[in-house]
Each structure stands twice: as C-alpha cells, then as structure tokens.
Amino acid sequence: MAVVTEKLGGIICVNKPQGFTSFDVIAKMRGILKMRRLGHAGTLDPMATGVLPVFVGTATKACDILPDHDKIYRAGFSLGITTDTQDITGTVTARADFTQVGLQQLENAVKGFVGEIMQIPPMYSAVSVGGKRLYELAREGKTVEREPRKITIYSLSVTEYDEESGKGFMETSCSKGTYIRTLINDIGDSLGCGGIMTSLVRTAACGFTLGDCITLEELQCLADKERGFSSVIIPTEKLFTYLPEIRLSPAQEKMYRNGVKLQADRVRLSDKAAERYAVYGNSGFMGTAVVKDGLVRVEKNF
C-alpha cells in the first residue's frame, strides 16, 4: 500500500541533480510523496547541483517570510572563453589568450567583486522584461537592455587555479539574486580574457548544508519500502532558530491561537528589544510573531 503523506509538514533538503530544474524536483517529489502542497527556496539552474530546501505541507507558509540567508556556492570556471549563456552549456562567442593571468592577478581581480556590487542579469535567465522571460527573448536571438541590480558578495575566493589551462574553482557566499555565471563572466572581462562557469554546486542555503540533503533516489527508496519520511523531515522551526523567542503559558497559548493580541510585557521575551520572534507554547513551536505598540501580533502560525 502506498504511503500517503498529505499531513506531512517540514523541510526536505534535496541534493538537486544535474539536468533537473527546481520545478522538475518539485514535480518528482509530488509523485514520491503523494501530495501537491510543496514549495522550494532558491531556484537553481539545470546544470547546477546542491542544496535545494523543499517545503512540505504546512511549511510552505514559511516561503514568503524567509530571511535572505546567505547562499554558498562552489563554482568551476574556465578563463579565455566567452559564451552566450555565460556557462559551458552555451555557444562560444569569443576566445582570448589567458596565459598572462597568474594566480596573484586573478586573486586581485576577484577582490574587486567583494561587497555591494551592481550586476546585470544575463539574457539566459528567468527575469521578466516587458512581460516576457529573458531566456525566451534570448532563444529568439534577441538582446534587450537590462537594469543592473544591487547584490552583495560577502566573500569570494579562488580555491584552485591551474595557470596552464586557465581552469579552477571559486567559493562564494552571496545574497539572493546573485548570478554566479555572470560573476565569473564579469571577472573574466575585468581580466581582458573572458571567462565562463563550468560547474556549480550550492553547498548551503537557508541555513542548510549538503550534509542535510537527501537524493531523489534515496527519497524514492523510502517510498518504495513504505518506511515513511519522518527520518528526512526537518522541523519547520529550524528555519527560525535565528529569531529570539517568546514563551507562552498554556493560558496565553490558548488566547494567542484564537487571535488575541497579547501584552508584550506579560509574556516571556528572550530579547525585549527585538521586533520579530519565534513563538513557543506548551505544545512546542507555534510560529512567528511581531511586537508592535506593546502588543504581540501573529505573523504566521504553523
């Protein structure tokens, strides 16, 4: 008998396989879990692999209130080449000599891309312009003006580099909305030789790492053996461990669940100066709340 999991709630971190879109992963998991209420955080390109947190059941309520957690990537690159997609899957548009670029010169160039920078989204991306996706226009052979966007590169380092081949790896921690292939393309341009992304692994997202992930094959195996999915479900509350806590008494919990705004000075606050909290009652994690004008107000209940 198939395992039915409509009441399942929490996060399943998937190590996204190469060749799958993030939506492909969701479609596959709907079949495995036998449920439709799924969402994900942080779209990955088909060529990328790595951490893709999938929100299951009631946890999908968290999708619109997630903080902008840093994302960490390990990216392969190759200097001396430019493609229309800014990665190895595209059509080569230019080649240039990279042999003058030594490790020190590359590291110096990379330093110029740390911090708040402006980045122009690539034509092969899901950004909409005039009601149409950029990748749709690109496939029609069109190029349109794109507005630069502010992103933050928290850290960026070259972890491997072979001066003879111009190939290597970079590791970066960055904000939401960063295109790693564009970052490599722009670094290549700054060096005067061009550069493309050859591989991409997201090693961390939403506070989760590759160590928290399961493969689709492993998930399917659990379903085939009818073992259930409790062993791979991460509680929703883990998304909000960075928030200070509100602890409610049984009476306060009952009122709070009924929508009553509680007096902030009458509940247990772990940090009285904060504005947003994770709420806990006798039954455990309840959701998130905001404190405004001295009152505790429900933000989201799970």
C-alpha positions as CSV (number, residue, x, y, z in Angstrom):
1,M,0.0,0.0,0.0
2,A,1.4,3.4,-1.0
3,V,2.5,5.8,1.7
4,V,0.0,8.8,1.8
5,T,1.7,11.9,3.3
6,E,-0.8,14.8,3.0
7,K,-0.4,15.7,6.7
8,L,3.4,15.8,6.4
9,G,4.9,19.1,7.3
10,G,8.5,20.4,7.4
11,I,11.5,20.7,5.1
12,I,13.2,18.1,3.0
13,C,16.6,19.2,1.7
14,V,17.3,17.7,-1.7
15,N,20.6,17.5,-3.3
16,K,19.4,18.7,-6.7
17,P,20.7,16.5,-9.6
18,Q,22.3,18.0,-12.7
19,G,19.9,18.4,-15.6
20,F,16.9,19.0,-13.4
21,T,15.2,22.4,-13.0
22,S,14.0,23.2,-9.4
23,F,10.4,22.7,-10.8
24,D,11.4,19.3,-12.0
25,V,12.4,18.4,-8.5
26,I,9.1,19.6,-7.1
27,A,7.2,17.6,-9.8
28,K,9.2,14.5,-9.0
29,M,8.6,14.9,-5.2
30,R,4.9,15.3,-5.7
31,G,4.8,11.9,-7.2
32,I,7.0,10.3,-4.5
33,L,5.3,12.0,-1.5
34,K,1.8,11.7,-3.0
35,M,1.0,15.3,-2.1
36,R,0.8,18.6,-4.0
37,R,1.5,21.2,-1.3
38,L,5.2,21.7,-1.9
39,G,7.4,24.7,-2.5
40,H,11.1,25.5,-2.7
41,A,13.6,28.2,-1.8
42,G,16.2,29.5,-4.2
43,T,15.9,28.4,-7.8
44,L,18.9,26.5,-9.3
45,D,19.8,26.4,-13.0
46,P,19.6,22.9,-14.6
47,M,23.4,22.5,-14.7
48,A,23.7,23.2,-11.0
49,T,23.6,20.7,-8.2
50,G,23.3,21.0,-4.4
51,V,21.2,22.3,-1.6
52,L,17.5,22.8,-2.6
53,P,15.2,23.1,0.5
54,V,11.8,21.8,-0.3
55,F,8.9,23.0,1.9
56,V,6.3,20.3,2.6
57,G,2.7,20.8,3.7
58,T,2.2,23.5,6.4
59,A,5.9,24.5,6.0
60,T,5.0,26.2,2.7
61,K,3.6,29.0,4.8
62,A,7.2,30.0,5.5
63,C,8.1,30.6,1.9
64,D,7.1,34.3,2.0
65,I,8.7,35.2,5.3
66,L,12.1,33.6,5.0
67,P,15.1,35.8,5.7
68,D,17.6,36.5,3.0
69,H,20.0,33.8,4.2
70,D,23.4,33.8,2.6
71,K,23.9,31.2,-0.1
72,I,27.3,29.5,-0.5
73,Y,28.5,28.1,-3.9
74,R,31.5,26.2,-5.3
75,A,31.8,27.1,-8.9
76,G,34.1,25.8,-11.6
77,F,35.4,28.3,-14.1
78,S,37.5,28.5,-17.3
79,L,39.2,31.7,-18.5
80,G,39.8,32.6,-22.1
81,I,36.4,31.8,-23.4
82,T,33.0,33.6,-23.6
83,T,29.6,32.0,-24.4
84,D,26.1,33.4,-24.9
85,T,24.9,31.8,-21.7
86,Q,28.0,32.7,-19.6
87,D,28.5,29.0,-18.9
88,I,29.8,25.8,-20.5
89,T,26.4,24.9,-22.0
90,G,26.3,27.9,-24.3
91,T,27.6,28.7,-27.8
92,V,31.1,30.1,-27.9
93,T,31.1,33.8,-28.9
94,A,34.8,34.6,-28.3
95,R,38.2,33.2,-27.3
96,A,41.1,35.1,-25.9
97,D,44.6,34.5,-24.5
98,F,44.5,33.8,-20.8
99,T,48.1,32.8,-20.3
100,Q,49.1,36.2,-18.9
101,V,46.7,35.7,-16.0
102,G,48.6,34.3,-13.0
103,L,47.1,33.3,-9.6
104,Q,48.0,36.6,-8.0
105,Q,46.4,38.6,-10.8
106,L,43.3,36.5,-10.6
107,E,43.0,36.9,-6.8
108,N,43.5,40.7,-7.1
109,A,40.7,40.8,-9.7
110,V,38.4,38.7,-7.5
111,K,38.8,41.2,-4.6
112,G,37.2,43.9,-6.7
113,F,33.9,42.0,-6.7
114,V,33.5,41.6,-2.9
115,G,30.9,43.8,-1.2
116,E,27.9,45.5,-2.7
117,I,28.1,45.5,-6.5
118,M,25.8,46.1,-9.4
119,Q,25.1,43.1,-11.6
120,I,23.3,42.9,-15.0
121,P,21.1,39.8,-15.2
122,P,22.1,37.5,-18.0
123,M,19.9,37.2,-21.1
124,Y,19.6,33.5,-20.4
125,S,17.7,34.0,-17.1
126,A,14.1,33.9,-15.8
127,V,14.0,37.7,-15.2
128,S,10.9,39.2,-16.9
129,V,11.2,42.2,-19.2
130,G,8.0,43.6,-20.8
131,G,6.1,40.5,-19.7
132,K,8.5,38.1,-21.3
133,R,11.2,35.9,-19.8
134,L,14.7,36.9,-20.9
135,Y,15.6,33.4,-21.8
136,E,12.6,33.4,-24.2
137,L,13.9,36.5,-25.9
138,A,17.4,35.1,-26.0
139,R,16.2,31.9,-27.8
140,E,14.6,34.2,-30.4
141,G,18.1,35.7,-30.9
142,K,17.1,39.0,-29.2
143,T,19.1,41.1,-26.7
144,V,17.4,43.7,-24.6
145,E,18.6,46.3,-22.1
146,R,18.5,45.0,-18.6
147,E,18.6,47.2,-15.4
148,P,21.6,46.5,-13.2
149,R,20.6,45.0,-9.8
150,K,22.4,45.5,-6.5
151,I,23.7,42.3,-5.0
152,T,26.1,41.6,-2.1
153,I,29.1,39.3,-2.4
154,Y,30.0,38.6,1.2
155,S,33.1,36.5,0.4
156,L,34.8,35.3,-2.7
157,S,38.0,33.3,-3.0
158,V,39.9,31.2,-5.6
159,T,40.3,27.8,-4.1
160,E,42.0,26.1,-7.1
161,Y,43.6,27.5,-10.3
162,D,45.8,25.9,-13.0
163,E,47.6,28.7,-14.8
164,E,48.3,26.4,-17.8
165,S,44.7,25.5,-18.5
166,G,43.0,28.6,-17.1
167,K,40.7,26.4,-15.1
168,G,39.9,26.4,-11.5
169,F,37.3,26.8,-8.7
170,M,35.9,29.6,-6.7
171,E,33.9,29.7,-3.5
172,T,31.5,32.5,-2.7
173,S,28.9,33.5,-0.1
174,C,26.4,35.9,-1.6
175,S,23.0,37.4,-1.3
176,K,19.7,36.4,-3.0
177,G,19.5,37.2,-6.7
178,T,23.2,36.7,-7.5
179,Y,24.1,35.0,-10.8
180,I,27.3,33.1,-10.3
181,R,27.9,32.7,-14.0
182,T,27.6,36.4,-14.5
183,L,30.0,37.0,-11.7
184,I,32.6,34.8,-13.4
185,N,31.9,36.4,-16.8
186,D,32.4,39.8,-15.3
187,I,35.7,38.7,-13.6
188,G,36.9,37.3,-16.9
189,D,36.0,40.6,-18.6
190,S,37.9,42.6,-16.0
191,L,41.0,40.4,-16.8
192,G,40.6,41.1,-20.5
193,C,40.2,37.4,-21.5
194,G,36.6,36.4,-20.6
195,G,35.5,33.5,-18.5
196,I,32.7,31.0,-18.2
197,M,31.2,28.9,-15.4
198,T,31.9,25.2,-15.9
199,S,30.1,23.7,-12.9
200,L,28.1,24.9,-9.9
201,V,27.3,23.3,-6.5
202,R,25.3,25.1,-3.9
203,T,26.7,24.0,-0.6
204,A,24.5,26.0,1.7
205,A,21.1,27.7,1.6
206,C,18.5,28.8,4.2
207,G,20.9,27.6,6.9
208,F,21.1,24.1,5.5
209,T,24.1,22.3,4.0
210,L,24.8,19.4,1.8
211,G,25.0,17.3,4.9
212,D,21.3,17.9,5.5
213,C,20.4,16.7,2.0
214,I,18.9,13.6,0.5
215,T,18.9,12.5,-3.1
216,L,15.7,11.9,-5.1
217,E,16.7,8.3,-5.4
218,E,17.0,7.9,-1.6
219,L,13.6,9.5,-1.2
220,Q,12.1,7.2,-3.8
221,C,13.7,4.2,-1.9
222,L,11.9,5.2,1.3
223,A,8.6,5.4,-0.6
224,D,9.2,2.0,-2.3
225,K,9.9,0.4,1.0
226,E,6.9,2.2,2.7
227,R,9.1,3.4,5.5
228,G,7.6,6.9,5.6
229,F,9.5,10.2,5.5
230,S,9.8,11.2,9.2
231,S,13.5,10.4,9.2
232,V,14.3,13.0,6.5
233,I,11.8,15.7,7.5
234,I,13.5,18.7,9.2
235,P,11.1,20.6,11.6
236,T,9.9,24.0,10.3
237,E,11.1,25.7,13.4
238,K,14.7,25.2,12.4
239,L,14.2,27.9,9.8
240,F,13.6,30.4,12.6
241,T,16.3,29.5,15.2
242,Y,18.0,32.8,14.5
243,L,15.0,34.7,16.0
244,P,14.7,35.5,19.7
245,E,11.9,33.5,21.5
246,I,8.6,34.2,23.0
247,R,7.5,31.6,25.6
248,L,3.7,31.4,26.3
249,S,1.9,29.9,29.2
250,P,-0.9,27.4,28.5
251,A,-3.5,30.2,29.0
252,Q,-1.6,32.6,26.8
253,E,-1.2,29.9,24.2
254,K,-4.9,29.4,24.0
255,M,-5.6,33.1,23.6
256,Y,-2.8,33.5,21.1
257,R,-4.2,30.7,18.9
258,N,-7.6,32.4,19.0
259,G,-6.1,35.6,17.6
260,V,-5.9,37.6,20.8
261,K,-3.1,40.2,20.8
262,L,-1.1,39.7,24.0
263,Q,0.6,42.4,26.1
264,A,4.3,42.1,25.4
265,D,5.2,43.0,29.0
266,R,3.2,39.9,30.2
267,V,5.0,37.3,28.1
268,R,8.5,35.8,28.4
269,L,10.7,37.5,25.8
270,S,14.3,36.3,25.3
271,D,15.2,39.8,23.9
272,K,12.9,42.7,24.7
273,A,14.5,44.9,22.1
274,A,13.6,42.7,19.1
275,E,10.6,43.2,16.8
276,R,10.2,39.7,15.4
277,Y,10.1,36.4,17.4
278,A,9.7,32.6,17.2
279,V,6.7,31.7,19.3
280,Y,6.7,28.6,21.6
281,G,3.9,27.2,23.7
282,N,3.3,24.1,25.8
283,S,2.9,22.2,22.5
284,G,6.2,23.4,21.1
285,F,6.9,25.7,18.2
286,M,3.8,27.6,17.1
287,G,5.0,30.1,14.5
288,T,6.3,33.7,14.3
289,A,5.1,36.9,15.7
290,V,5.9,40.6,15.6
291,V,5.8,43.0,18.6
292,K,4.4,46.4,17.8
293,D,3.0,49.1,20.1
294,G,3.5,46.8,23.1
295,L,1.4,44.0,21.6
296,V,2.4,40.6,20.4
297,R,0.7,40.0,17.0
298,V,0.6,36.8,15.0
299,E,2.8,36.9,11.8
300,K,2.4,33.3,10.8
301,N,1.1,30.2,12.6
302,F,2.2,26.7,11.5
